Amino acid sequence: VFLISLTFISLGAINISKFIEVYMNDLGYSSLDIGQFVFVTGIVSLFANAVITPIVARFRKDFVSMMAIQLLSIVVVFIVFRIDQFMIALYSLFLIYVALKAIYTPLEQSYVSSHAKKGNYGTVMGVRQSFFSVGMVVGPLIGGFLYDIMPRYVFDFSVIMFSIGFVLLLIINQKIKKDDALSQQKLSIE
């Protein structure tokens, strides 16, 4: 179920990354505006990976952090593409999404790898990449179709994909809690 959630999340994320620059161009922003924005997103992403991710990882609450990040991503992306002052939204709220996405990926990879048995890490990460790649391949195809209908639809689709991924994470979290409770019961009986 976790890997299926990863597919939905990657469907949403790839569409945002592939179509935001097209959208900016269609709104009349110059190549320089777009280039500067991409540069800033790169800096924010690097900062988040180098500084914020290690802090979040220290809490050892990867799954809870991933759920929170996904929920915040839903809200931020939904709002950004509804604000009239789009460039202000990009340089404020959207950069929060960029940082969240940069933090999410290492947490997700750590979570997946923690479930690999000794000597099976490569296989597990290969399966993870396959589920992620489905989103990367199918996402732009769906996104292009939606963008031709109405540009904002591609970003709304991303919000829907993030929401489905979040619901699947909630289901997994409930199972984790249930399994933990059963383990605690067994320990108290012994």
Salt bridges, closest charged atoms under 4 A:
GLU108 OE2 - ARG128 NE 2.73
ASP156 OD1 - ARG82 NH2 2.91
ASP156 OD2 - ARG152 NE 3.60
ASP179 OD2 - LYS175 NZ 2.96
